[in-house]
Amino acid sequence: MPRTFVIAFGNRDRADDGVAYHVIDAVRQHLGQGTLEDGNTGLDELGAQTDSVFLVQLVPELIDTLVNYQQVIFVDAHIRENVPDLHCAPVLPEYAMSPFTHHMTPAMLLALLQAIHHHEPVGHLVSIRGWEFDFRRGLSKKAAALVQPAADRILRLVARLEESSDPVPSPGSGTLG
């Protein structure tokens, strides 16, 4: 059975920049997994069919973990006005120079995974529009309204991967469709 890794990232102390935490919490609740408490990234709890973590930023050390998954879903906030408030798009491995030496994009992380481990999972980005980024915990009403729709989108991606790998019964196997 193929496995999915959901990586939410952002800063919970910067209002809507922490929306991915709330999305991952909704996903984890649906999957019967516990909420990620402060300081717990979820990296110590891996091993399920669908694993999820919340990080401040993407780091290259994740590539050794990603090799165990057939699908990776990245969850983050965005501020682009010309992009839908809930934006979902495929992520392909691509190396691109970043103006910040500490910044890594989902595409760059997948490119490193491909280069080092010759592994290319299906990649998706679920990005939620943020409006407030002041120094506080909690979401704006607009961002909070997108949490459950984003979690639902992620759960549909997980289900689609699992359905696509269901074995087709062979004729005469006695299994009814």
C-alpha positions in Angstrom: 0.0 0.0 0.0 1.5 3.4 -0.9 2.3 5.8 1.8 1.7 9.6 2.0 3.7 12.1 3.9 2.1 15.5 4.7 4.5 18.3 5.5 3.0 21.4 7.0 5.3 24.3 7.5 5.1 27.9 8.8 5.4 29.9 12.0 2.5 29.5 14.5 3.6 32.7 16.2 2.9 34.8 13.1 -0.9 34.6 12.9 -1.9 33.3 9.4 1.6 32.0 8.7 0.7 29.2 11.1 -2.4 28.1 9.1 -0.7 24.9 8.0 -0.5 23.8 11.7 -4.3 24.1 12.0 -4.7 22.2 8.7 -2.4 19.4 9.7 -4.2 19.2 13.1 -7.6 18.7 11.3 -6.0 16.0 9.1 -4.5 14.3 12.1 -7.9 14.3 13.9 -9.6 12.8 10.9 -6.9 10.0 10.8 -7.3 9.3 14.6 -3.8 10.7 15.3 -3.1 13.1 18.2 -2.7 16.8 18.0 0.9 18.1 17.7 1.6 19.9 20.9 4.2 22.7 21.1 7.6 21.5 20.3 6.4 18.2 18.8 7.0 18.1 15.0 5.6 14.7 14.6 8.8 13.3 13.2 9.1 10.9 16.1 5.7 9.4 15.3 6.2 8.2 11.7 5.2 4.8 10.5 1.5 5.1 9.6 0.0 4.8 6.1 -0.3 8.6 6.2 2.2 10.5 8.3 2.1 14.2 9.0 4.5 16.7 10.5 4.6 20.5 11.2 7.9 22.3 10.8 9.0 25.9 10.8 10.7 25.4 7.4 11.6 22.7 4.9 15.1 21.3 5.5 17.3 19.0 3.3 17.5 16.4 6.2 13.9 15.4 5.2 15.1 13.6 2.1 16.1 10.5 4.0 12.6 10.3 5.4 10.8 11.1 2.1 12.3 8.0 0.4 9.7 5.9 2.3 6.7 7.6 0.7 5.0 7.5 -2.7 3.2 10.8 -2.2 4.3 14.1 -0.5 1.8 16.8 0.2 3.2 20.2 1.3 1.0 22.6 3.2 1.8 26.3 3.6 0.4 29.8 3.7 0.6 32.2 0.7 0.1 35.9 0.2 -0.4 36.0 -3.6 -3.5 38.0 -4.7 -3.6 36.4 -8.2 -3.8 32.8 -6.7 -7.0 31.3 -5.3 -7.4 31.5 -1.5 -7.2 27.7 -1.3 -4.6 26.8 -4.0 -3.7 23.2 -4.9 -1.1 22.3 -7.4 1.3 19.5 -8.4 4.9 19.9 -7.3 7.6 18.6 -9.6 11.3 18.2 -8.7 13.0 21.4 -9.8 16.2 23.1 -8.6 16.0 26.9 -8.4 18.3 29.4 -6.8 16.8 31.0 -3.7 17.5 34.6 -2.7 17.8 33.2 0.9 20.3 30.6 1.7 18.1 29.1 4.4 15.0 28.8 2.2 14.0 25.6 0.5 11.0 25.2 -1.7 9.0 21.9 -2.0 10.2 21.6 -5.6 13.8 21.9 -4.5 13.4 19.3 -1.7 11.9 16.9 -4.3 14.8 17.6 -6.7 17.3 16.8 -4.0 15.4 13.6 -3.2 15.5 12.6 -6.9 19.2 13.5 -7.2 20.4 11.6 -4.1 18.0 8.7 -3.8 16.6 8.4 -7.4 13.1 8.5 -5.9 10.3 10.7 -7.2 7.1 10.6 -5.2 4.0 12.3 -6.4 4.1 15.9 -5.0 1.3 18.3 -4.2 1.1 21.8 -2.7 -1.9 22.9 -0.7 -1.5 26.6 -0.1 -3.9 28.7 2.0 -4.1 32.5 1.7 -3.0 34.4 4.7 -4.1 38.0 5.5 -2.6 38.7 8.9 1.0 38.1 9.9 1.5 40.0 13.1 3.2 38.5 16.1 0.5 36.4 17.7 -1.0 32.9 17.7 -4.4 32.4 16.1 -5.8 32.9 12.6 -7.7 35.6 10.9 -11.4 34.7 10.3 -10.7 34.3 6.5 -7.8 31.9 7.0 -9.6 29.9 9.7 -12.5 29.4 7.3 -10.1 27.7 4.9 -8.7 25.2 7.4 -11.3 22.4 7.0 -11.6 22.8 3.1 -7.8 22.4 2.9 -7.8 19.4 5.2 -10.6 17.9 3.1 -8.5 18.4 -0.1 -5.5 16.7 1.5 -7.7 13.7 2.6 -9.0 13.4 -1.0 -5.4 13.3 -2.3 -4.6 10.6 0.2 -7.7 8.6 -0.7 -7.0 9.0 -4.5 -3.5 7.5 -4.0 -4.8 4.6 -2.0 -7.6 3.9 -4.5 -5.2 3.9 -7.4 -3.1 1.2 -5.8 -6.0 -1.1 -4.9 -5.3 -4.4 -6.6 -7.8 -5.4 -9.3 -9.2 -8.8 -8.6 -8.3 -11.4 -11.3 -11.2 -13.2 -13.0 -12.3 -16.2 -11.0 -10.6 -15.0 -7.8 -13.9 -15.1 -6.0 -13.7 -11.5 -5.0 -16.8 -9.5 -5.8 -16.4 -5.9 -6.9 
